[in-house]
Amino acid sequence: MAMTVHVDIVSAEGAIHSGLAEMVFAPGKMGELGIAPRHSPLITQLKPGDVRVQAKQGEMMHFYVSGGMLEVQPDVVTVLADTAIRAE
């Protein structure tokens, strides 16, 4: 069984996504971030761009964020976005 991290993506409008992921990629203020399960705790600003959530079996979900904050704990990743929209 692959290790996973719980991912929450929320905006001012409400919850956009909540679920498990094998990997999360986000546009950090200082560059692209790759977050795996058991990542060291981190808080950083996000710049506008694509947040990618790699779910089980390699399924990739894309979310556009207009900026915000990223909080990482060993088992939880939270994206607090100004605006977030799931791409189809």
C-alpha positions as CSV (number, residue, x, y, z in Angstrom):
1,M,0.0,0.0,0.0
2,A,1.4,3.4,-1.0
3,M,1.8,6.1,1.6
4,T,-0.6,8.9,1.3
5,V,-1.2,12.4,2.7
6,H,-4.6,14.0,3.4
7,V,-5.1,17.1,1.2
8,D,-7.6,19.9,1.8
9,I,-8.0,22.8,-0.7
10,V,-10.3,25.6,0.5
11,S,-11.1,29.1,-0.7
12,A,-13.3,31.9,0.6
13,E,-16.2,30.2,-1.2
14,G,-15.8,26.9,0.8
15,A,-14.1,23.5,0.4
16,I,-12.9,22.7,-3.1
17,H,-11.3,19.3,-2.5
18,S,-10.6,16.9,0.4
19,G,-9.0,13.5,-0.1
20,L,-5.9,11.4,-0.1
21,A,-2.9,11.9,-2.4
22,E,0.4,10.3,-3.0
23,M,2.0,13.6,-4.0
24,V,1.1,17.3,-4.1
25,F,2.7,19.9,-6.4
26,A,2.2,23.7,-5.7
27,P,3.5,27.0,-7.0
28,G,5.4,28.4,-4.0
29,K,6.5,32.0,-3.9
30,M,10.1,30.8,-4.2
31,G,9.5,28.1,-6.8
32,E,7.6,24.8,-7.4
33,L,7.1,22.6,-4.4
34,G,6.7,18.9,-4.3
35,I,5.1,17.5,-1.1
36,A,5.2,13.8,-0.3
37,P,3.8,12.0,2.7
38,R,5.8,12.7,5.9
39,H,7.2,15.9,4.6
40,S,8.7,18.3,7.1
41,P,6.3,20.9,8.5
42,L,6.2,24.1,6.3
43,I,4.1,27.2,5.8
44,T,4.7,29.3,2.7
45,Q,2.9,31.7,0.4
46,L,1.5,30.5,-2.9
47,K,1.7,32.4,-6.2
48,P,-1.0,32.1,-8.8
49,G,-0.8,28.8,-10.7
50,D,-1.6,25.1,-10.9
51,V,-1.8,23.0,-7.8
52,R,-1.6,19.3,-8.8
53,V,-2.8,16.5,-6.6
54,Q,-1.6,13.0,-7.6
55,A,-4.2,10.6,-6.2
56,K,-4.0,6.8,-6.1
57,Q,-3.1,4.9,-9.3
58,G,-1.4,8.1,-10.7
59,E,-4.6,10.0,-11.3
60,M,-3.7,13.7,-11.5
61,M,-6.2,16.4,-10.5
62,H,-5.5,20.1,-11.3
63,F,-6.7,23.1,-9.4
64,Y,-6.0,26.8,-10.3
65,V,-5.3,29.0,-7.3
66,S,-5.0,32.8,-7.5
67,G,-2.6,32.8,-4.6
68,G,-2.8,32.0,-0.9
69,M,-1.0,30.0,1.7
70,L,0.2,26.4,1.9
71,E,0.5,24.6,5.2
72,V,2.3,21.2,5.3
73,Q,2.2,18.8,8.3
74,P,3.6,15.2,8.0
75,D,0.2,13.7,7.2
76,V,-1.9,16.8,6.1
77,V,-1.5,19.4,3.4
78,T,-3.8,22.4,3.4
79,V,-4.1,24.9,0.6
80,L,-5.8,28.1,1.8
81,A,-6.5,29.9,-1.5
82,D,-7.8,33.3,-2.3
83,T,-9.7,31.7,-5.2
84,A,-9.5,28.0,-6.3
85,I,-11.1,26.3,-9.2
86,R,-10.9,22.6,-10.2
87,A,-9.7,22.2,-13.8
88,E,-11.5,19.6,-15.9
